[in-house]
Amino acid sequence: MRKILFVLLLIPTLILSACYSSNEASINDLPVTKLTGSFSIDVNDLTQIVGDADYVFVAEVTDEVETLYKHPVTIETENGPKEVSDPYTKYAIQVVDNIKGKLKNNKKFDILKAGGISQDKESIVLYENDELLQVGKYYILAAYAQPDGSLLVSGPNSSSALTEMGKSKIVSSKEYKEYKEAFKNEMKSERKRFKSSHEM
């Protein structure tokens, strides 16, 4: 009786594990659809990236929360009209160090990253020279405060993955020093700016 009960309890676990592994594999196998955009700054110039952003900081990604779909439009396809929306991936992060601006350290909050799995689940949509964030990794992020106080990370070179872990190693890394230097020489753009609700 115990063997039968154990087997019956084990079957759902195995099915869920198989579904999870299959889902993870399929996400990694999706083709990437690259977005191109017209930007008011040179997205290959770090002094302009830092100058245009409201906040530049080092953060650990602690969780991938969900994918949101915004700005729906209807397009014509060979199979008829189809509604498509822009994906935005919501992540939970924890700020390790501020380079520009003063966000709360060591407190988890959510940010939005432009890009993610398309609504039809057939591709990953990203700007050129951009990548989705990975849980457990550290990044230098250039973020824009939104009218509601939330933060958006958007566009080419808006996030830079770090190989170092731990604050002392990160602040002595080459990438961190490059951003600090860019902040000293930032080319601040003129635009309407908002304040994050996650400031100190």
Backbone as a chain_set.jsonl record, in Angstrom:
{"seq": "MRKILFVLLLIPTLILSACYSSNEASINDLPVTKLTGSFSIDVNDLTQIVGDADYVFVAEVTDEVETLYKHPVTIETENGPKEVSDPYTKYAIQVVDNIKGKLKNNKKFDILKAGGISQDKESIVLYENDELLQVGKYYILAAYAQPDGSLLVSGPNSSSALTEMGKSKIVSSKEYKEYKEAFKNEMKSERKRFKSSHEM", "coords": {"N": [[0.83, -1.207, 0.0], [1.925, 1.231, 0.833], [3.91, 1.543, -1.127], [2.37, 1.891, -3.449], [1.038, 4.284, -2.818], [3.233, 6.005, -2.632], [4.181, 5.947, -5.274], [1.959, 7.056, -6.587], [2.036, 9.635, -5.541], [4.457, 10.47, -6.541], [4.219, 10.582, -9.317], [2.763, 13.032, -10.201], [4.728, 14.914, -9.501], [6.894, 14.215, -11.138], [5.757, 14.719, -13.642], [5.286, 17.505, -13.5], [7.954, 18.377, -13.229], [9.015, 17.561, -15.671], [7.519, 19.154, -17.424], [8.379, 21.684, -16.621], [11.147, 21.595, -17.212], [11.018, 21.204, -19.952], [9.741, 23.572, -20.708], [11.638, 25.487, -19.934], [13.753, 24.792, -21.648], [12.532, 25.274, -24.125], [12.172, 28.056, -24.095], [14.816, 28.976, -24.137], [15.466, 28.105, -26.657], [14.081, 29.707, -28.39], [13.812, 31.867, -31.247], [15.413, 35.092, -31.701], [13.922, 38.179, -32.079], [14.98, 41.106, -33.393], [14.757, 44.475, -32.437], [14.808, 47.628, -33.985], [15.548, 51.041, -33.47], [14.977, 54.605, -33.437], [17.008, 56.81, -31.898], [17.512, 59.49, -29.561], [20.001, 59.877, -28.654], [23.486, 58.859, -28.912], [23.709, 55.576, -28.706], [25.917, 54.072, -28.357], [27.739, 55.474, -26.991], [28.97, 55.832, -23.904], [28.995, 58.057, -22.176], [26.827, 59.488, -23.067], [24.737, 57.662, -22.714], [24.702, 57.417, -19.902], [24.241, 60.095, -19.269], [21.707, 60.529, -20.332], [20.038, 58.794, -18.941], [18.062, 58.544, -15.906], [18.822, 57.264, -13.616], [21.66, 55.385, -12.719], [22.973, 52.358, -11.839], [24.269, 49.626, -9.838], [22.95, 46.403, -9.626], [21.547, 43.43, -8.193], [19.799, 40.848, -9.742], [17.013, 39.417, -8.482], [14.698, 38.005, -9.005], [12.561, 36.876, -11.666], [9.643, 38.279, -12.483], [7.208, 38.61, -14.113], [5.868, 38.79, -17.496], [4.776, 41.599, -19.177], [2.408, 42.988, -21.492], [2.257, 45.618, -23.705], [0.945, 48.525, -25.487], [-0.826, 47.605, -27.717], [-1.31, 46.706, -31.147], [-3.043, 46.219, -34.224], [-2.229, 44.059, -36.821], [-2.02, 43.105, -40.272], [-1.905, 39.811, -41.398], [-0.972, 36.858, -43.308], [-2.836, 35.093, -42.483], [-4.933, 36.621, -41.734], [-6.184, 39.412, -39.647], [-4.154, 40.28, -36.802], [-3.473, 40.801, -33.41], [-0.789, 42.431, -31.912], [1.567, 43.034, -29.295], [3.925, 44.998, -27.382], [6.463, 43.389, -25.565], [7.306, 43.543, -22.1], [9.523, 42.826, -19.567], [9.199, 42.094, -16.198], [11.263, 42.467, -13.431], [12.48, 41.558, -10.169], [14.685, 43.359, -8.22], [17.728, 44.162, -6.392], [19.382, 46.898, -5.229], [22.847, 47.422, -5.271], [24.846, 49.323, -5.445], [24.939, 52.811, -6.054], [25.53, 54.732, -8.935], [24.694, 56.951, -10.411], [22.267, 59.084, -9.176], [20.129, 58.321, -6.33], [19.088, 55.549, -5.222], [17.267, 53.298, -3.075], [19.285, 51.188, -1.174], [19.841, 47.651, -0.734], [17.164, 46.886, -0.609], [14.461, 45.199, -1.899], [12.85, 45.751, -5.015], [10.666, 46.216, -7.877], [11.505, 46.41, -11.378], [11.002, 47.407, -14.815], [11.91, 45.902, -17.848], [12.453, 46.652, -21.174], [11.431, 44.461, -23.63], [11.288, 40.87, -24.154], [9.543, 37.7, -23.957], [7.583, 37.138, -26.77], [4.06, 37.822, -27.277], [2.768, 35.73, -28.572], [4.387, 33.697, -27.891], [6.406, 32.821, -29.561], [8.849, 33.949, -30.103], [11.728, 35.802, -28.848], [11.755, 39.12, -28.06], [13.856, 41.819, -28.571], [15.858, 44.805, -28.272], [18.526, 45.723, -30.513], [21.865, 44.952, -29.529], [21.19, 44.382, -26.88], [20.026, 42.575, -23.984], [18.143, 40.088, -22.204], [17.661, 40.066, -18.651], [19.241, 37.993, -16.152], [18.348, 35.9, -13.496], [19.977, 36.051, -10.378], [22.293, 37.169, -11.301], [24.548, 40.021, -11.555], [24.213, 43.415, -12.575], [25.027, 46.475, -14.313], [22.809, 49.01, -14.56], [21.038, 51.283, -16.628], [18.563, 53.412, -16.017], [15.205, 54.72, -16.47], [13.085, 56.978, -14.907], [9.594, 56.714, -14.563], [6.388, 58.394, -15.08], [4.728, 57.394, -13.02], [6.491, 56.777, -11.036], [7.805, 54.392, -11.226], [10.52, 52.319, -12.566], [12.149, 52.071, -15.701], [14.098, 50.103, -17.813], [15.556, 50.437, -20.827], [16.349, 49.881, -24.24], [19.258, 49.739, -26.505], [22.335, 48.683, -25.05], [21.55, 49.277, -22.439], [21.798, 47.758, -20.225], [24.403, 46.18, -18.488], [26.095, 43.267, -18.081], [27.784, 41.929, -15.246], [30.794, 40.257, -14.326], [31.925, 39.999, -11.907], [31.211, 39.394, -8.417], [29.77, 40.538, -5.384], [30.122, 43.491, -3.498], [32.653, 44.797, -3.023], [34.37, 43.694, -4.953], [32.994, 44.336, -7.275], [32.99, 47.198, -7.359], [35.633, 47.665, -7.878], [35.975, 46.743, -10.376], [36.642, 46.766, -13.949], [34.477, 47.504, -15.63], [32.748, 48.887, -13.883], [34.341, 51.068, -13.171], [34.513, 52.317, -15.648], [31.878, 53.224, -16.007], [31.685, 54.99, -13.848], [33.536, 56.903, -14.612], [32.318, 57.758, -16.96], [30.071, 58.95, -15.843], [31.221, 61.151, -14.572], [31.847, 62.633, -16.786], [29.445, 62.993, -18.055], [27.056, 63.505, -20.697], [24.526, 65.291, -20.437], [21.176, 65.001, -21.35], [18.51, 67.06, -22.58], [15.374, 66.783, -21.433], [12.046, 65.965, -20.315], [11.92, 65.006, -16.988], [11.413, 62.501, -14.442], [10.846, 61.4, -11.039], [11.998, 58.612, -9.188], [10.051, 56.379, -7.21], [11.5, 54.863, -5.557], [13.614, 56.119, -4.393], [16.131, 57.081, -1.956]], "CA": [[0.0, 0.0, 0.0], [2.81, 2.395, 0.898], [4.575, 1.679, -2.429], [1.39, 2.434, -4.387], [0.835, 5.679, -2.444], [4.459, 6.723, -2.988], [4.184, 6.068, -6.738], [0.909, 7.998, -6.951], [2.517, 10.976, -5.189], [5.636, 10.775, -7.342], [3.844, 10.829, -10.725], [2.556, 14.46, -10.494], [6.008, 15.614, -9.376], [7.666, 13.956, -12.354], [5.102, 15.423, -14.755], [5.581, 18.93, -13.349], [9.377, 18.569, -13.51], [9.206, 17.416, -17.119], [6.942, 20.35, -18.051], [9.236, 22.82, -16.295], [12.387, 21.456, -17.979], [10.665, 21.397, -21.355], [9.45, 24.988, -20.871], [12.92, 26.2, -19.869], [14.488, 24.502, -22.872], [11.889, 25.911, -25.268], [12.442, 29.49, -24.01], [16.196, 29.168, -24.59], [15.556, 27.774, -28.081], [13.303, 30.636, -29.202], [14.595, 32.834, -32.035], [15.376, 36.464, -31.192], [13.502, 39.215, -33.014], [15.686, 42.332, -33.022], [14.088, 45.742, -32.687], [15.666, 48.775, -34.265], [14.837, 52.253, -33.092], [15.63, 55.881, -33.667], [17.262, 57.315, -30.55], [17.956, 60.892, -29.498], [21.406, 59.869, -28.222], [24.334, 57.809, -29.475], [23.602, 54.489, -27.733], [27.226, 53.433, -28.224], [28.576, 56.402, -26.232], [28.615, 55.656, -22.496], [28.731, 59.355, -21.535], [25.472, 59.884, -23.453], [23.818, 56.72, -22.058], [24.622, 57.82, -18.491], [23.649, 61.427, -19.216], [20.287, 60.48, -20.684], [19.316, 58.03, -17.907], [17.811, 59.212, -14.624], [19.532, 56.511, -12.581], [22.595, 54.348, -13.169], [23.273, 51.67, -10.586], [24.573, 48.19, -9.848], [21.883, 45.669, -8.934], [21.417, 41.984, -8.341], [18.46, 40.426, -10.156], [16.625, 38.374, -7.531], [13.574, 37.204, -9.497], [11.826, 37.298, -12.863], [8.286, 38.307, -11.936], [6.214, 38.34, -15.15], [5.983, 39.557, -18.733], [3.601, 42.423, -19.453], [2.291, 43.326, -22.912], [1.722, 46.976, -23.808], [0.836, 49.177, -26.798], [-1.325, 46.663, -28.731], [-1.692, 47.173, -32.48], [-3.536, 45.136, -35.086], [-1.524, 43.982, -38.097], [-2.562, 42.135, -41.223], [-1.023, 38.693, -41.723], [-1.55, 35.993, -44.344], [-3.975, 34.392, -41.872], [-5.916, 37.602, -41.287], [-5.718, 40.378, -38.647], [-3.567, 39.723, -35.584], [-3.062, 41.838, -32.455], [0.54, 42.231, -31.319], [1.903, 44.005, -28.251], [5.339, 45.027, -27.002], [6.695, 42.729, -24.276], [8.153, 44.152, -21.065], [9.759, 41.826, -18.527], [9.332, 42.664, -14.854], [12.236, 41.784, -12.571], [12.74, 42.05, -8.816], [16.118, 43.622, -8.078], [18.209, 44.761, -5.152], [20.486, 47.794, -5.574], [24.091, 47.187, -4.527], [25.611, 50.567, -5.416], [24.458, 53.857, -6.958], [26.519, 55.52, -9.672], [23.988, 58.213, -10.645], [21.002, 59.038, -8.452], [20.19, 57.675, -5.02], [18.034, 54.57, -4.978], [17.422, 52.581, -1.805], [20.142, 49.999, -1.202], [19.462, 46.47, 0.038], [15.712, 46.737, -0.498], [13.976, 44.669, -3.172], [11.729, 46.369, -5.709], [10.541, 45.765, -9.267], [11.777, 47.285, -12.511], [10.583, 46.861, -16.1], [12.922, 45.874, -18.901], [11.839, 46.549, -22.496], [11.806, 43.203, -24.283], [10.847, 39.646, -23.498], [8.906, 36.694, -24.805], [6.456, 37.702, -27.52], [2.755, 37.399, -26.77], [2.424, 34.436, -29.161], [5.38, 32.746, -27.348], [7.171, 32.248, -30.672], [10.181, 34.552, -30.203], [12.132, 36.749, -27.82], [11.857, 40.437, -28.692], [14.877, 42.625, -27.909], [16.588, 45.788, -29.06], [19.89, 45.337, -30.881], [22.837, 45.192, -28.446], [20.521, 44.303, -25.586], [19.815, 41.205, -23.524], [17.287, 39.939, -21.034], [18.425, 39.876, -17.413], [19.196, 36.637, -15.607], [18.235, 35.844, -12.036], [21.213, 35.685, -9.696], [23.433, 37.905, -11.853], [24.683, 41.437, -11.242], [24.246, 44.262, -13.767], [24.95, 47.93, -14.224], [21.579, 49.348, -15.284], [20.711, 52.686, -16.883], [17.101, 53.359, -15.905], [14.423, 55.94, -16.641], [11.933, 57.093, -14.02], [8.333, 56.9, -15.265], [5.499, 59.316, -14.352], [4.157, 56.769, -11.815], [7.567, 56.513, -10.072], [8.475, 53.111, -11.517], [11.753, 52.429, -13.344], [12.197, 51.334, -16.955], [15.408, 49.918, -18.449], [15.124, 50.266, -22.211], [17.2, 50.268, -25.352], [20.58, 49.123, -26.648], [23.363, 48.971, -24.04], [20.948, 49.814, -21.212], [22.216, 46.898, -19.111], [25.729, 45.594, -18.709], [26.301, 42.157, -17.137], [29.065, 41.928, -14.537], [31.308, 38.928, -13.995], [32.295, 40.033, -10.489], [30.123, 39.335, -7.45], [30.169, 41.144, -4.125], [30.312, 44.924, -3.722], [34.063, 45.216, -3.065], [34.929, 43.303, -6.248], [32.293, 45.068, -8.334], [33.429, 48.6, -7.436], [37.003, 47.741, -8.399], [35.994, 46.141, -11.715], [36.865, 47.653, -15.1], [33.189, 48.014, -16.095], [32.259, 49.863, -12.909], [35.181, 52.279, -13.3], [34.136, 52.982, -16.907], [30.623, 53.938, -15.77], [31.985, 56.105, -12.94], [34.213, 57.904, -15.434], [31.287, 58.3, -17.859], [29.226, 59.831, -15.037], [31.973, 62.402, -14.381], [31.856, 63.345, -18.073], [28.151, 62.732, -18.692], [26.459, 64.476, -21.608], [23.131, 65.261, -19.976], [20.211, 65.389, -22.377], [17.397, 67.889, -22.131], [14.071, 66.146, -21.601], [11.251, 65.972, -19.083], [12.389, 63.928, -16.109], [10.571, 62.161, -13.307], [11.575, 60.895, -9.876], [11.63, 57.247, -8.805], [9.469, 56.196, -5.869], [12.432, 54.023, -4.786], [14.756, 56.912, -3.938], [16.394, 57.074, -0.504]], "C": [[0.869, 1.263, 0.0], [3.498, 2.641, -0.442], [3.63, 2.32, -3.447], [1.166, 3.926, -4.115], [2.036, 6.527, -2.841], [4.515, 6.975, -4.495], [3.145, 7.087, -7.195], [1.311, 9.442, -6.632], [3.669, 11.415, -6.075], [5.279, 11.177, -8.779], [3.593, 12.318, -11.004], [3.855, 15.268, -10.429], [6.847, 15.441, -10.628], [7.08, 14.693, -13.559], [5.407, 16.916, -14.69], [7.038, 19.227, -13.668], [9.642, 18.515, -14.997], [8.687, 18.645, -17.843], [7.848, 21.549, -17.831], [10.513, 22.772, -17.132], [12.132, 21.721, -19.448], [10.412, 22.872, -21.638], [10.734, 25.806, -20.878], [13.694, 26.013, -21.162], [13.878, 25.24, -24.046], [12.121, 27.419, -25.263], [13.847, 29.779, -24.539], [16.358, 28.905, -26.082], [14.803, 28.755, -28.978], [14.209, 31.558, -30.011], [14.44, 34.234, -31.448], [14.968, 37.404, -32.322], [14.125, 40.524, -32.558], [14.875, 43.559, -33.401], [15.127, 46.795, -33.034], [14.869, 50.016, -33.928], [15.637, 53.481, -33.479], [15.776, 56.54, -32.297], [17.802, 58.74, -30.595], [19.413, 61.004, -29.048], [22.166, 58.801, -28.998], [24.392, 56.683, -28.436], [24.902, 53.682, -27.613], [28.21, 54.307, -27.455], [28.123, 56.369, -24.772], [28.313, 56.978, -21.8], [27.327, 59.848, -21.877], [24.426, 58.959, -22.818], [23.599, 57.14, -20.601], [23.936, 59.174, -18.361], [22.162, 61.434, -19.489], [19.455, 59.785, -19.611], [19.103, 58.88, -16.662], [18.613, 58.575, -13.499], [20.457, 55.496, -13.252], [23.103, 53.676, -11.899], [23.636, 50.208, -10.829], [23.473, 47.496, -9.065], [22.018, 44.178, -9.165], [19.973, 41.693, -8.746], [18.066, 39.244, -9.274], [15.482, 37.49, -8.03], [13.058, 37.764, -10.817], [10.353, 37.166, -12.509], [7.239, 37.907, -12.98], [6.56, 39.116, -16.41], [4.673, 40.29, -18.965], [3.599, 42.777, -20.937], [1.56, 44.655, -23.043], [1.663, 47.422, -25.262], [0.352, 48.213, -27.885], [-1.66, 47.358, -30.05], [-2.17, 45.969, -33.282], [-2.79, 45.195, -36.413], [-2.201, 42.947, -38.984], [-1.513, 41.062, -41.495], [-1.685, 37.86, -42.806], [-2.747, 35.203, -43.824], [-5.047, 35.345, -41.352], [-5.348, 38.537, -40.231], [-5.184, 39.677, -37.39], [-3.149, 40.882, -34.69], [-1.7, 41.482, -31.87], [0.807, 43.353, -30.325], [3.389, 43.93, -27.951], [5.523, 44.339, -25.656], [7.621, 43.548, -23.368], [8.299, 43.115, -19.959], [9.968, 42.522, -17.193], [10.273, 41.805, -14.029], [12.212, 42.389, -11.173], [14.251, 42.205, -8.699], [16.439, 44.141, -6.685], [19.437, 45.585, -5.505], [21.673, 47.543, -4.653], [24.862, 48.497, -4.376], [25.027, 51.541, -6.438], [25.63, 54.559, -7.628], [25.943, 56.901, -9.945], [22.615, 58.101, -9.992], [21.148, 58.269, -7.153], [18.975, 56.795, -4.798], [18.321, 53.831, -3.679], [18.27, 51.328, -2.007], [19.52, 48.885, -0.371], [17.963, 46.364, 0.32], [15.199, 46.296, -1.859], [12.815, 45.504, -3.716], [11.754, 45.943, -7.171], [10.963, 46.848, -10.247], [11.201, 46.615, -13.761], [11.734, 46.957, -17.081], [12.199, 45.735, -20.235], [12.357, 45.296, -23.18], [11.312, 42.004, -23.489], [10.229, 38.685, -24.487], [7.68, 37.316, -25.471], [5.14, 37.104, -27.02], [2.328, 36.042, -27.339], [3.398, 33.33, -28.751], [6.267, 32.117, -28.43], [8.555, 32.857, -30.828], [10.469, 35.391, -28.968], [12.385, 38.073, -28.53], [12.822, 41.303, -27.898], [15.408, 43.693, -28.849], [17.956, 45.214, -29.431], [20.82, 45.736, -29.739], [22.175, 45.24, -27.07], [20.319, 42.837, -25.233], [18.828, 41.211, -22.374], [18.169, 39.691, -19.819], [18.264, 38.44, -16.927], [19.202, 36.691, -14.085], [19.554, 35.371, -11.438], [22.438, 36.413, -10.208], [23.378, 39.373, -11.445], [24.833, 42.224, -12.541], [24.452, 45.716, -13.38], [23.789, 48.319, -15.138], [21.445, 50.86, -15.432], [19.186, 52.749, -16.981], [16.467, 54.74, -16.008], [13.233, 55.911, -15.688], [10.696, 57.395, -14.862], [7.425, 57.833, -14.453], [4.91, 58.729, -13.072], [5.216, 56.412, -10.772], [8.29, 55.198, -10.286], [9.724, 53.36, -12.364], [11.7, 51.53, -14.567], [13.634, 51.301, -17.456], [15.113, 49.573, -19.897], [16.188, 50.695, -23.206], [18.537, 49.574, -25.383], [21.534, 49.595, -25.554], [22.804, 49.588, -22.754], [21.266, 48.958, -19.994], [23.539, 46.239, -19.472], [25.972, 44.523, -17.646], [27.696, 42.234, -16.529], [29.497, 40.496, -14.246], [31.672, 38.85, -12.515], [31.05, 39.96, -9.614], [30.639, 39.878, -6.119], [30.576, 42.587, -4.359], [31.772, 45.318, -3.868], [34.715, 44.867, -4.4], [34.302, 44.089, -7.386], [32.838, 46.485, -8.475], [34.882, 48.752, -7.887], [37.116, 47.148, -9.804], [36.163, 47.199, -12.798], [35.557, 48.307, -15.547], [32.654, 49.118, -15.179], [33.03, 51.175, -13.048], [34.84, 53.045, -14.578], [32.846, 53.782, -16.731], [30.829, 55.134, -14.849], [32.632, 57.246, -13.714], [33.208, 58.563, -16.387], [30.37, 59.263, -17.108], [29.912, 61.182, -14.794], [31.907, 63.279, -15.628], [30.512, 63.234, -18.808], [27.696, 63.881, -19.592], [24.956, 64.437, -21.349], [22.2, 65.776, -21.057], [19.08, 66.198, -21.758], [16.09, 67.176, -22.445], [13.326, 66.222, -20.288], [11.66, 64.77, -18.249], [11.422, 63.741, -14.946], [11.438, 61.582, -12.196], [11.076, 59.51, -9.511], [11.036, 57.227, -7.398], [10.376, 55.334, -4.993], [13.678, 54.794, -4.352], [14.896, 56.818, -2.421], [15.622, 58.211, 0.157]], "O": [[0.599, 2.225, -0.72], [3.658, 3.788, -0.86], [4.04, 3.189, -4.217], [1.109, 4.733, -5.043], [1.874, 7.644, -3.331], [4.852, 8.073, -4.938], [3.414, 7.892, -8.086], [0.964, 10.363, -7.371], [3.838, 12.608, -6.33], [5.955, 12.011, -9.382], [4.157, 12.842, -11.964], [4.053, 16.197, -11.213], [7.441, 16.398, -11.125], [7.816, 15.225, -14.39], [5.748, 17.526, -15.704], [7.33, 20.233, -14.314], [10.401, 19.324, -15.529], [9.329, 19.135, -18.772], [8.064, 22.344, -18.746], [10.922, 23.785, -17.7], [12.927, 22.382, -20.115], [10.816, 23.379, -22.684], [10.91, 26.698, -21.707], [14.233, 26.975, -21.711], [14.604, 25.778, -24.882], [12.256, 28.013, -26.333], [14.041, 30.723, -25.304], [17.283, 29.424, -26.706], [14.878, 28.648, -30.202], [15.255, 31.985, -29.523], [13.45, 34.524, -30.777], [15.588, 37.421, -33.385], [13.836, 41.002, -31.461], [14.375, 43.676, -34.52], [16.203, 46.838, -32.436], [13.648, 50.038, -34.083], [16.821, 53.397, -33.804], [14.782, 56.797, -31.617], [18.466, 59.137, -31.553], [19.99, 62.091, -29.058], [21.568, 57.949, -29.655], [25.051, 56.822, -27.406], [24.968, 52.718, -26.85], [29.371, 53.939, -27.282], [27.026, 56.823, -24.444], [27.457, 57.02, -20.916], [26.703, 60.546, -21.078], [23.352, 59.415, -22.428], [22.465, 57.21, -20.127], [23.139, 59.381, -17.447], [21.431, 62.256, -18.937], [18.297, 60.142, -19.394], [19.861, 59.812, -16.393], [19.03, 59.247, -12.555], [20.082, 54.838, -14.223], [23.602, 54.343, -10.993], [23.346, 49.639, -11.882], [23.102, 47.935, -7.976], [22.53, 43.727, -10.19], [19.037, 42.233, -8.156], [18.709, 38.194, -9.311], [15.306, 36.368, -7.554], [13.111, 38.971, -11.056], [9.869, 36.061, -12.263], [6.47, 36.972, -12.759], [7.43, 39.987, -16.399], [3.598, 39.689, -18.952], [4.655, 42.856, -21.565], [0.432, 44.821, -22.58], [2.244, 46.794, -26.148], [1.049, 48.021, -28.881], [-2.221, 48.454, -30.065], [-1.745, 44.839, -33.039], [-2.725, 46.245, -37.053], [-2.867, 42.032, -38.5], [-0.361, 41.378, -41.791], [-2.827, 38.12, -43.184], [-3.565, 34.709, -44.599], [-5.954, 34.938, -40.625], [-4.154, 38.475, -39.938], [-5.689, 38.633, -36.976], [-2.537, 41.84, -35.161], [-1.49, 40.367, -31.393], [0.332, 44.476, -30.493], [4.038, 42.922, -28.232], [4.82, 44.663, -24.699], [8.586, 44.159, -23.826], [7.302, 42.584, -19.47], [10.801, 43.42, -17.067], [10.113, 40.589, -13.934], [11.956, 43.582, -11.007], [15.006, 41.294, -9.038], [15.553, 44.506, -5.912], [20.42, 45.052, -6.019], [21.533, 47.462, -3.433], [25.456, 48.761, -3.33], [24.666, 51.148, -7.548], [26.602, 54.933, -6.971], [26.618, 57.909, -9.737], [21.886, 57.137, -10.227], [22.178, 57.639, -6.908], [17.961, 57.237, -4.257], [19.467, 53.746, -3.239], [18.005, 50.517, -2.894], [18.77, 49.139, 0.571], [17.546, 45.827, 1.346], [15.472, 46.949, -2.866], [11.919, 45.907, -2.974], [12.74, 45.38, -7.646], [10.804, 48.041, -9.988], [10.943, 45.411, -13.767], [12.442, 47.963, -17.138], [11.414, 44.804, -20.416], [13.565, 45.091, -23.296], [10.966, 42.112, -22.313], [10.373, 38.837, -25.7], [6.848, 37.939, -24.811], [5.114, 36.028, -26.422], [1.615, 35.288, -26.677], [3.273, 32.185, -29.185], [6.808, 31.026, -28.246], [9.364, 32.346, -31.602], [9.584, 35.657, -28.155], [13.148, 38.129, -29.495], [12.64, 41.503, -26.697], [15.412, 43.516, -30.067], [18.476, 44.331, -28.749], [20.589, 46.739, -29.064], [22.553, 46.037, -26.21], [20.43, 41.963, -26.094], [18.691, 42.204, -21.659], [19.28, 39.173, -19.937], [17.286, 37.763, -17.245], [19.969, 37.438, -13.477], [20.168, 34.42, -11.923], [23.515, 36.296, -9.623], [22.336, 39.897, -11.051], [25.487, 41.775, -13.482], [24.106, 46.139, -12.277], [23.784, 48.001, -16.327], [21.701, 51.616, -14.495], [18.593, 52.205, -17.913], [17.074, 55.763, -15.692], [12.468, 54.946, -15.661], [10.742, 58.23, -15.765], [7.665, 58.041, -13.264], [4.619, 59.471, -12.133], [4.897, 55.817, -9.743], [9.277, 54.912, -9.608], [9.956, 54.479, -12.823], [11.265, 50.381, -14.492], [14.305, 52.331, -17.519], [14.495, 48.547, -20.181], [16.84, 51.727, -23.043], [18.922, 48.902, -24.426], [21.533, 50.768, -25.181], [23.5, 50.332, -22.064], [21.033, 49.377, -18.86], [23.756, 45.805, -20.603], [26.045, 44.829, -16.455], [28.666, 42.562, -17.212], [28.669, 39.633, -13.956], [31.72, 37.764, -11.938], [29.972, 40.403, -10.01], [31.807, 39.695, -5.776], [31.297, 42.882, -5.312], [32.104, 46.103, -4.755], [35.516, 45.64, -4.925], [34.98, 44.464, -8.343], [33.119, 46.931, -9.588], [35.31, 49.851, -8.239], [38.211, 47.058, -10.359], [35.866, 48.375, -12.588], [35.519, 49.509, -15.812], [32.17, 50.149, -15.647], [32.441, 52.256, -13.043], [34.874, 54.275, -14.594], [32.732, 54.894, -17.247], [30.212, 56.181, -15.048], [32.312, 58.415, -13.496], [33.243, 59.776, -16.593], [29.941, 60.274, -17.663], [29.261, 62.226, -14.808], [31.911, 64.507, -15.54], [30.454, 63.365, -20.031], [27.917, 65.055, -19.296], [24.22, 63.659, -21.957], [22.411, 66.854, -21.611], [18.744, 66.043, -20.584], [15.748, 66.992, -23.613], [13.923, 66.516, -19.253], [11.734, 63.65, -18.753], [10.722, 64.663, -14.526], [12.621, 61.308, -12.397], [9.871, 59.257, -9.522], [11.469, 57.967, -6.515], [10.068, 55.096, -3.826], [14.685, 54.189, -3.983], [13.941, 56.524, -1.703], [15.702, 58.386, 1.373]]}, "num_chains": 1, "name": "protein.A"}
